[in-house]
């Protein structure tokens, strides 16, 4: 019984471990990020830098990887955290970005981490956006009532009575 409890506690610790990492090119840091699984994240970089369908394809780091060759890049864990939320992790990543910038490194990160612009789930902006999406409004084309977040989808599909009239004409 003790062994099972010990294994479960180790599993819990492993699941809560998060990392701030750096990507290096020619011995200098060019990008910082955060993850809870560095092996998986590095595989994503390998796949995404050449996959034109990937959302990450246009990231500056992926462009540089295509230009200079993926094998010329390396990664290193800068700091390891246990029992930390993702939101707190982005704060630490932001501190590392600021430190590297102050040291004169030109990071390719599009947004500074931890500055409130990246997935701050407790921000007023986030809650206002969610409330606005849930607000009920009527369709200008057919009068049906939908949430503001679903109205465009409704109007593009054939559900909208006005679209049915246009399609049948």
N, C-alpha and C positions, 0 to 999 in steps of 0.2 A: 504494500500500500504506500509506503514511504517513497519508493522509487517512482511510482506513477505521479504522486504529488510533485516530486522533484522535477520530473520531465515536463509536467504541465507548467510549472513555474519558469523553467528554462524556455519553453515555447513562448510563453507570455512575454518574457524579456526580449526574445528575438523579434517578436512581432512589433514591439514598441521601439526598437532601435531605429534611429534615423540618422542620416549623414548629410553634411555639407561637403560637396566635392568640388574639385577644380579640374578643368581640362587644360592640358598643356600642349603647346606647340613650340618646338625648338627651345625647350627648357624654360619658357616663360608662360605664365598663366594667361589664358585668353578668355576663359568662361568659368562662371561658378553656377552651381545648381544644388538642389537638395533632393533627396530620395530616401526611401526605406529599403531599397534593394539595388545596390550598385551594379551587380552583374547584369540584372535585367535592364537597368537604365542604359548601360553601355551597349548592350545588344540593340536597344532601340536606336541609339545614335548610329550604329553600324547600318541598320536597316533604313532609317529615315533619311540619311544624308543622300541616298541615291534613289529613293522611292518618290516619284513625282506626285503620287496620290496622297502622300503623307502631309498632315497639317504642319509638321516641323520642317518640311523641305525648304521653305524660304527663310528659315532662321539664319542669322549671320554665321553662327558656328557651323551649321550644315553646309553653307556655301563655301566657307573656308576649308572644310573637310573635303569637299569635292575638288576644290582648286589645288590643295596641297597634298591630297592623298590621305585617306583615313589612317593608314598604318603609321603615319608620321605624328599622330596625336597619342597622348597618354592621359590617364586620369589618376587622380589621387584623392583619397579621403582626407579632407582638411580637419574635420572635427566630427566626433561621434557623440550622439545624445541618446539617452535612455528615458523612457516615460515622458516624452515631450509631445505637445500637439503640433500639427502641421503649421498652424498659424504662428506659434512661437518659433518653429524652425525657420520660417521665412524671415523672421526678425534677425536671427543669427546669421542667416545667409546674407541679408542686407548689410549687417555689420562687417562681414568679411569682404563684401563687394566694396564698401566704403574704404576699408583698410587697404585693399589692393589698388584702388584708384588713387588714394593718397600716396602710395608708394611709387606711383607713376605707370602702373600697368593700364593698358587700354583694353578694357573688357568688352566683349561683344554682346553682352546681355542687353536685350531690348528694353526691359523694365528693371528698375532697381527693386530687389526683393525687400519685403517688409516695409514698403513705403505707403501701405494702405490701398494700393491699386491692385494688388493681386489677392484675390479670394479672401477678403476680410469679411467673414460671415457675420460678424457682430456690428458692422458699420451701418450707419443710418442710410447711406446710399443703397446698400444691398436690400435692406428692409423696404425702403420706398419703392425700389424697382419691383420687388416681388409683389407688393401690395398693388401697384399699378397693373401688373400683368394679370392679377386675379380680379380686377375691377370688371363688372359686368356692363357691357355696352351693346347697343343694337347695330346690326349691319346696315350700312348706308344703302346697300344695293337691294336687300330683300326684307329687312326689318327683323330678322331673327336675332335672338339675344345670345351672345357668347362672351367669354372672358376676353379682355383686351389682348392677352397673349395668344389667343386662338383665332382671332377674327381674320387675320390675313390668310391663314391656312384655309379657313372656311371659304373665303372669297375666291381663292385660286382653284379650289376643287369644284366639282359639279354639284355640290350640296347647295350652293347659293342659288336661289330661284332666278335671280337676274342672269347668272351664267347659263342656266338651263334654257332661258328664253333666247339668249344670244346663240347658244350652240344649236338649237333647233331651227333657227332662221336660216 
